């Protein structure tokens, strides 16, 4: 009003009350607010006015008419797959002190044709490209094999990776989120615009929602370890695939083949008629393409990694062990599924060897299925604990020796070294030997 119409403001009295109003110093006419916006909407398209007022994303999601479903562009399984990450609200419990650890981050991948969650990966503390690779590894080997690595028995046999990936512009869009093997990289990678959830609406709508209230800040404490929370989220993904109703995805031609109105039911129906674009790959290729590569040591007793020993009874691994001389340790690289390091994979002479963790004493299955972060934390804790014990070892020995001396009048370690051989051949020596034997064994000679 001031810049374009030359108006000024003043206080005026109306019906005994003071109000603020615009006026023109030369008495010229000027529009009211309603008149102004009437001509604005008459001059410019309604969509542009609303975008200037509310922003493009809000207009697209709440004002613009629907232009169709995202599944319309996908007529085959794995033709397009969307990926996204979310934070698990429950804080995991630590192994060492049982304290609250950082959030577990879950990456899920969802097929646009069937609505099925096809892969799941995990990270600790923050969103990582490795979690996206882990989710793609889950797709490549299938839920059945992936479940075995996490200590679960899964019946779902679907597997294969998509040639078309859709992610946001976070960690999923980086180079580290795709296969190391060029042959298995997506043919098309689409990055959704920032703050535009509708660009990958399918996976966004299936993520858990966080409830907001006006209460004081709080958090959810879990009694589960990191690997246990990961298993739970894996179980929820499997439950989603078998319980969500997707009747809107059924066309009259496909309906007779569908046994249940769930993502799994639609997947089985489409797969039965060959409508599946999934790229199949072997287990060894999937490990090399998607799992983390970490340093380890090859010793004569096995592979040492994160304070744990790994071993395999295969002839190939026996040959690898025989190549280590004496007490030598060889620096090597191994592949790990960082969410659960029950197994590691060692590349020996271009052959991948799967090794299982082993302990010098029997342990429960839960201890074997630790995450990489938990194993590193526990190994560091054990190292510090051992160093503390070593520092106090001499003092403990002295205290126990003093206590023994006070009770018996003798040192715990006594005696002296004498040159020559011990004399046991005399009659007196044989008699003393027999008496000593009786006192130690607690019985008389026959």
C-alpha positions as CSV (number, residue, x, y, z in Angstrom):
1,X,0.0,0.0,0.0
2,X,2.9,2.3,0.7
3,X,5.2,1.3,-2.1
4,X,2.8,1.1,-5.0
5,X,-0.2,3.2,-4.0
6,X,1.5,5.9,-2.0
7,X,-0.7,5.3,1.1
8,X,0.1,6.2,4.7
9,X,-1.3,5.0,7.9
10,X,-2.9,6.9,10.8
11,X,-5.1,6.5,13.9
12,X,-8.7,7.5,13.5
13,X,-11.7,7.4,15.7
14,X,-14.8,5.3,14.7
15,X,-17.8,4.9,17.0
16,X,-15.8,6.1,20.0
17,X,-12.9,3.7,19.3
18,X,-9.5,4.4,17.9
19,X,-8.5,2.3,14.9
20,X,-5.6,2.2,12.4
21,X,-6.4,2.9,8.8
22,X,-4.7,3.7,5.4
23,X,-5.3,7.0,3.7
24,X,-3.9,8.8,0.7
25,X,-2.3,12.2,1.4
26,X,-3.6,13.5,-2.0
27,X,-7.0,12.1,-1.6
28,X,-6.5,9.6,-4.5
29,X,-8.4,6.3,-4.5
30,X,-6.7,3.0,-3.5
31,X,-8.0,-0.6,-3.3
32,X,-9.1,-2.5,-0.3
33,X,-7.4,-5.8,0.6
34,X,-10.2,-7.8,-0.9
35,X,-10.2,-5.7,-4.1
36,X,-6.5,-6.1,-4.4
37,X,-6.5,-9.9,-4.2
38,X,-9.5,-10.1,-6.5
39,X,-7.5,-8.5,-9.3
40,X,-4.4,-10.5,-8.4
41,X,-6.3,-13.8,-8.9
42,X,-7.9,-12.3,-12.0
43,X,-4.5,-11.4,-13.5
44,X,-2.4,-14.5,-12.5
45,X,-3.3,-18.2,-12.6
46,X,-4.8,-19.5,-9.4
47,X,-2.1,-22.1,-9.0
48,X,0.8,-19.5,-9.2
49,X,-0.9,-17.4,-6.5
50,X,-1.3,-20.3,-4.2
51,X,2.4,-21.4,-4.8
52,X,3.6,-17.9,-3.9
53,X,1.5,-18.0,-0.8
54,X,1.9,-21.6,0.5
55,X,4.8,-23.1,-1.5
56,X,5.0,-25.6,-4.3
57,X,5.1,-28.8,-2.1
58,X,2.0,-27.8,0.0
59,X,0.0,-26.9,-3.1
60,X,1.0,-30.1,-4.8
61,X,0.0,-32.3,-1.8
62,X,-3.1,-30.5,-0.5
63,X,-4.6,-28.2,-3.3
64,X,-3.8,-29.7,-6.7
65,X,-6.1,-32.4,-8.0
66,X,-4.8,-36.0,-8.0
67,X,-3.1,-36.9,-11.3
68,X,-3.1,-40.6,-10.8
69,X,-1.4,-43.3,-8.7
70,X,2.4,-44.0,-8.6
71,X,1.7,-47.6,-9.3
72,X,0.2,-46.8,-12.7
73,X,3.7,-46.6,-14.2
74,X,4.7,-50.1,-13.0
75,X,3.1,-53.1,-14.6
76,X,5.8,-55.6,-13.5
77,X,7.4,-56.6,-10.2
78,X,10.6,-54.7,-9.3
79,X,10.2,-52.4,-12.3
80,X,10.5,-49.5,-9.9
81,X,11.6,-49.6,-6.2
82,X,11.5,-46.8,-3.7
83,X,13.8,-46.6,-0.7
84,X,13.7,-44.5,2.4
85,X,15.0,-44.4,6.0
86,X,13.4,-43.9,9.4
87,X,14.6,-43.8,13.0
88,X,13.3,-46.5,15.4
89,X,11.8,-44.5,18.3
90,X,12.9,-47.1,21.0
91,X,16.5,-46.6,22.2
92,X,18.4,-49.9,22.3
93,X,20.1,-51.2,25.5
94,X,23.8,-51.5,25.7
95,X,25.6,-54.8,26.5
96,X,28.2,-53.4,28.9
97,X,26.2,-51.1,31.3
98,X,22.6,-51.5,29.9
99,X,22.6,-47.8,29.1
100,X,20.5,-46.1,26.4
101,X,22.3,-46.2,23.1
102,X,21.8,-44.1,19.9
103,X,18.8,-44.7,17.6
104,X,18.7,-47.6,15.2
105,X,18.1,-46.4,11.6
106,X,16.1,-48.6,9.3
107,X,16.1,-48.4,5.5
108,X,13.2,-50.1,3.7
109,X,12.7,-50.7,0.0
110,X,9.2,-51.1,-1.5
111,X,8.1,-52.4,-4.9
112,X,5.6,-50.1,-6.6
113,X,3.7,-52.7,-8.5
114,X,2.8,-55.1,-5.6
115,X,3.4,-52.7,-2.6
116,X,5.6,-55.3,-1.0
117,X,8.6,-54.3,1.1
118,X,11.4,-56.1,-0.7
119,X,14.5,-55.2,1.4
120,X,15.5,-53.9,4.8
121,X,18.8,-52.6,6.1
122,X,20.1,-51.1,9.3
123,X,22.5,-48.4,10.5
124,X,23.4,-47.2,14.0
125,X,23.1,-43.6,15.1
126,X,22.6,-41.9,11.7
127,X,21.5,-42.6,8.2
128,X,24.3,-44.3,6.2
129,X,24.8,-45.3,2.6
130,X,25.8,-48.8,4.0
131,X,22.2,-49.2,5.2
132,X,20.9,-48.8,1.7
133,X,23.4,-51.3,0.4
134,X,22.3,-53.7,3.1
135,X,18.7,-53.3,2.1
136,X,19.7,-54.1,-1.5
137,X,21.7,-57.1,-0.3
138,X,18.5,-58.3,1.4
139,X,16.7,-58.0,-2.0
140,X,19.5,-59.8,-3.8
141,X,19.7,-62.9,-1.5
142,X,16.0,-62.9,-0.5
143,X,14.3,-62.8,2.9
144,X,15.0,-66.5,3.6
145,X,18.8,-66.2,3.4
146,X,18.8,-62.8,5.0
147,X,16.7,-64.1,7.9
148,X,19.2,-67.0,8.5
149,X,22.0,-64.4,8.8
150,X,20.0,-62.6,11.5
151,X,19.1,-65.8,13.3
152,X,15.5,-66.1,12.0
153,X,13.7,-68.7,9.9
154,X,11.7,-67.1,7.0
155,X,9.6,-68.9,4.4
156,X,9.5,-66.0,1.9
157,X,11.6,-67.1,-1.2
158,X,11.2,-63.9,-3.3
159,X,14.5,-62.3,-4.4
160,X,16.2,-60.1,-7.0
161,X,17.2,-56.5,-7.3
162,X,15.5,-53.7,-9.3
163,X,17.0,-52.0,-12.3
164,X,15.2,-48.7,-11.3
165,X,15.9,-47.2,-7.8
166,X,14.2,-44.1,-6.3
167,X,15.7,-42.5,-3.3
168,X,15.9,-39.1,-1.6
169,X,18.8,-36.8,-1.7
170,X,20.3,-38.0,1.5
171,X,22.7,-40.9,2.1
172,X,20.7,-43.1,-0.4
173,X,21.8,-40.8,-3.3
174,X,25.5,-41.2,-2.7
175,X,27.9,-43.5,-4.6
176,X,28.4,-45.6,-1.5
177,X,24.7,-46.7,-1.6
178,X,25.0,-48.8,-4.8
179,X,26.7,-52.0,-5.8
180,X,30.5,-52.1,-6.0
181,X,30.1,-54.3,-9.1
182,X,29.1,-52.2,-12.1
183,X,27.1,-55.0,-13.6
184,X,24.6,-55.0,-10.8
185,X,24.2,-51.2,-10.4
186,X,20.7,-49.8,-11.2
187,X,20.2,-48.8,-14.8
188,X,18.2,-45.8,-13.7
189,X,18.7,-43.9,-10.4
190,X,16.1,-41.3,-9.5
191,X,16.6,-38.8,-6.6
192,X,13.5,-37.2,-5.3
193,X,13.5,-33.5,-4.7
194,X,14.2,-32.3,-1.1
195,X,11.2,-31.9,1.1
196,X,9.0,-33.6,-1.5
197,X,7.6,-36.8,0.1
198,X,5.2,-37.3,-2.7
199,X,8.0,-38.1,-5.1
200,X,8.4,-41.4,-3.3
201,X,5.0,-41.5,-1.6
202,X,4.7,-45.3,-1.6
203,X,7.5,-46.0,0.8
204,X,6.9,-42.7,2.8
205,X,3.4,-43.8,3.7
206,X,4.5,-47.2,4.9
207,X,7.1,-45.8,7.3
208,X,6.1,-45.7,11.0
209,X,4.6,-42.4,12.1
210,X,5.8,-40.4,15.1
211,X,3.0,-39.0,17.3
212,X,3.4,-35.4,18.4
213,X,1.8,-34.0,21.6
214,X,2.2,-30.9,23.8
215,X,3.8,-32.8,26.7
216,X,7.3,-32.3,28.0
217,X,10.2,-33.9,26.0
218,X,10.4,-37.7,26.5
219,X,11.9,-40.8,24.8
220,X,11.1,-44.5,24.5
221,X,13.5,-46.8,26.3
222,X,13.7,-50.4,25.1
223,X,14.8,-53.5,26.9
224,X,16.1,-54.9,23.6
225,X,19.7,-54.9,22.3
226,X,20.5,-53.4,18.8
227,X,20.3,-56.7,17.0
228,X,17.0,-57.5,18.7
229,X,15.5,-54.2,17.6
230,X,16.7,-54.9,14.1
231,X,15.0,-58.3,14.2
232,X,11.8,-56.7,15.4
233,X,11.7,-54.2,12.6
234,X,12.4,-57.1,10.1
235,X,9.5,-59.0,11.6
236,X,7.3,-55.9,11.2
237,X,8.2,-55.6,7.6
238,X,7.2,-59.3,7.0
239,X,4.0,-58.6,8.9
240,X,3.3,-55.6,6.6
241,X,3.7,-57.8,3.5
242,X,1.2,-60.3,4.7
243,X,-1.4,-58.0,6.4
244,X,-1.8,-54.7,4.5
245,X,-4.8,-54.7,2.1
246,X,-3.9,-53.6,-1.4
247,X,-7.2,-54.3,-3.2
248,X,-6.8,-51.2,-5.3
249,X,-3.9,-52.8,-7.1
250,X,-6.0,-55.7,-8.6
251,X,-7.2,-55.5,-12.1
252,X,-9.9,-57.9,-13.4
253,X,-7.4,-59.9,-15.4
254,X,-5.1,-60.5,-12.4
255,X,-7.8,-61.0,-9.7
256,X,-8.5,-64.7,-10.4
257,X,-4.8,-65.5,-9.7
258,X,-4.7,-63.6,-6.4
259,X,-5.2,-65.8,-3.3
260,X,-5.2,-62.9,-0.7
261,X,-5.4,-59.1,-1.0
262,X,-1.9,-58.4,0.4
263,X,1.4,-57.4,-1.1
264,X,2.5,-61.0,-0.9
265,X,-0.6,-62.2,-2.7
266,X,-0.2,-59.7,-5.5
267,X,3.5,-60.5,-5.8
268,X,2.8,-64.3,-6.2
269,X,0.1,-63.6,-8.8
270,X,2.3,-61.3,-10.9
271,X,5.3,-63.6,-10.6
272,X,3.2,-66.6,-11.7
273,X,2.7,-65.0,-15.1
274,X,6.3,-63.9,-15.5
275,X,5.7,-60.2,-14.8
276,X,8.9,-59.8,-12.8
277,X,11.8,-57.5,-13.8
278,X,14.0,-58.5,-10.8
279,X,17.7,-59.0,-11.7
280,X,18.9,-62.3,-10.2
281,X,22.5,-62.6,-8.8
282,X,24.4,-65.2,-6.9
283,X,25.1,-65.1,-3.2
284,X,28.8,-64.6,-3.6
285,X,28.2,-61.7,-6.0
286,X,25.7,-60.1,-3.6
287,X,28.3,-60.3,-0.7
288,X,31.0,-58.7,-2.8
289,X,28.7,-56.1,-4.2
290,X,26.8,-54.9,-1.1
291,X,28.4,-55.9,2.2
292,X,30.9,-53.8,4.2
293,X,34.6,-54.5,3.8
294,X,36.5,-54.3,7.1
295,X,40.0,-55.2,8.2
296,X,40.7,-58.4,10.1
297,X,43.6,-60.7,11.0
298,X,44.3,-64.2,9.7
299,X,46.0,-66.3,12.4
300,X,46.7,-70.0,12.7
301,X,43.7,-70.3,15.0
302,X,41.2,-68.6,12.6
303,X,40.2,-65.0,11.6
304,X,40.2,-62.4,14.4
305,X,37.7,-59.6,14.0
306,X,36.1,-57.2,16.5
307,X,37.5,-59.3,19.4
308,X,35.9,-62.5,18.1
309,X,37.3,-65.6,16.4
310,X,35.9,-66.9,13.2
311,X,36.5,-70.4,11.8
312,X,35.4,-72.8,9.0
313,X,36.0,-76.5,8.6
314,X,36.1,-76.2,4.8
315,X,39.3,-77.5,3.0
316,X,39.8,-74.0,1.5
317,X,40.0,-72.4,4.9
318,X,42.4,-75.0,6.1
319,X,44.7,-74.1,3.2
320,X,44.4,-70.5,4.2
321,X,45.4,-71.3,7.8
322,X,48.4,-73.4,6.7
323,X,49.7,-70.4,4.8
324,X,50.3,-68.6,8.1
325,X,53.7,-69.3,9.5
326,X,54.4,-69.6,13.3
327,X,52.9,-66.8,15.4
328,X,52.5,-64.5,12.4
329,X,49.3,-62.5,11.9
330,X,48.3,-61.6,8.3
331,X,46.3,-58.4,7.7
332,X,43.3,-59.2,5.5
333,X,39.9,-57.9,4.5
334,X,36.5,-59.6,5.2
335,X,32.9,-58.9,4.3
336,X,30.4,-58.4,7.1
337,X,26.7,-57.7,7.6
338,X,27.2,-55.0,10.1
339,X,23.7,-55.4,11.6
340,X,24.7,-59.0,12.7
341,X,28.2,-60.3,12.6
342,X,27.4,-64.0,13.4
343,X,29.1,-64.7,10.1
344,X,31.9,-63.1,8.0
345,X,33.1,-63.9,4.5
346,X,36.7,-64.3,3.5
347,X,37.8,-64.1,-0.2
348,X,40.6,-66.7,-0.6
349,X,42.0,-67.3,-4.1
350,X,38.8,-65.8,-5.6
351,X,36.6,-68.2,-3.6
352,X,34.3,-66.8,-0.9
353,X,34.5,-68.7,2.4
354,X,31.7,-68.3,5.0
355,X,33.0,-68.4,8.6
356,X,31.1,-68.8,11.8
357,X,32.0,-67.1,15.1
358,X,33.3,-69.4,17.8
359,X,34.1,-68.9,21.5
360,X,36.5,-70.9,23.7
361,X,33.6,-71.7,26.0
362,X,29.9,-72.5,25.2
363,X,27.7,-69.4,24.7
364,X,24.1,-68.7,23.9
365,X,22.9,-67.9,20.4
366,X,22.1,-64.3,21.4
367,X,25.8,-63.6,22.1
368,X,26.7,-64.9,18.6
369,X,24.2,-62.6,17.0
370,X,25.7,-59.3,18.0
371,X,25.8,-56.2,15.8
372,X,29.2,-54.8,14.7
373,X,28.8,-51.8,16.9
374,X,28.0,-54.0,19.9
375,X,30.9,-56.3,19.3
376,X,33.4,-53.4,19.0
377,X,32.0,-51.8,22.2
378,X,32.3,-55.1,24.1
379,X,35.8,-55.8,22.8
380,X,37.0,-52.3,23.9
381,X,35.3,-52.8,27.3
382,X,37.1,-56.2,27.7
383,X,40.4,-54.7,26.7
384,X,40.1,-51.9,29.3
385,X,39.0,-54.3,31.9
386,X,42.0,-56.6,31.3
387,X,44.3,-53.6,31.5
388,X,42.8,-52.6,34.9
389,X,43.3,-56.2,36.2
390,X,46.9,-56.3,35.1
391,X,47.6,-53.0,36.9
392,X,46.3,-54.4,40.2
393,X,47.7,-58.0,39.7
394,X,50.9,-57.5,41.7
395,X,49.0,-55.8,44.6
396,X,46.5,-58.7,44.8
397,X,49.3,-61.3,44.9
398,X,51.0,-59.4,47.7
399,X,47.8,-59.2,49.7
400,X,47.1,-62.9,49.3
401,X,50.7,-63.8,50.2
402,X,50.5,-61.7,53.4
403,X,47.2,-63.4,54.4
404,X,48.7,-66.9,53.8
405,X,51.8,-66.0,55.8
406,X,49.7,-64.7,58.7
407,X,47.7,-68.0,58.8
408,X,50.5,-70.5,58.2
409,X,53.7,-68.7,59.0
410,X,55.1,-69.7,55.6
411,X,55.4,-68.0,52.2
412,X,53.2,-69.0,49.3
413,X,56.4,-69.5,47.3
414,X,59.4,-70.9,49.1
415,X,62.4,-73.2,48.6
416,X,65.7,-72.8,46.9
417,X,67.4,-74.1,43.8
418,X,70.2,-76.8,44.4
419,X,72.7,-78.1,42.0
420,X,72.6,-81.8,41.1
421,X,69.8,-84.5,41.1
422,X,67.3,-85.2,43.9
423,X,68.3,-88.1,46.2
424,X,65.5,-90.7,46.4
425,X,67.3,-94.0,46.6
426,X,67.9,-94.4,50.3
427,X,65.7,-96.3,52.7
428,X,64.8,-93.1,54.6
429,X,64.0,-91.3,51.4
430,X,61.6,-94.2,50.3
431,X,59.9,-94.1,53.7
432,X,59.4,-90.3,53.6
433,X,58.1,-90.7,50.0
434,X,55.5,-93.2,51.2
435,X,54.4,-91.0,54.1
436,X,54.0,-88.0,51.8
437,X,52.0,-90.0,49.3
438,X,49.6,-91.1,52.1
439,X,49.1,-87.6,53.4
440,X,48.4,-86.2,49.9
441,X,46.1,-89.1,48.6
442,X,44.4,-89.5,52.0
443,X,44.8,-93.3,52.3
444,X,47.2,-95.9,53.7
445,X,49.6,-98.0,51.7
446,X,48.5,-101.6,51.0
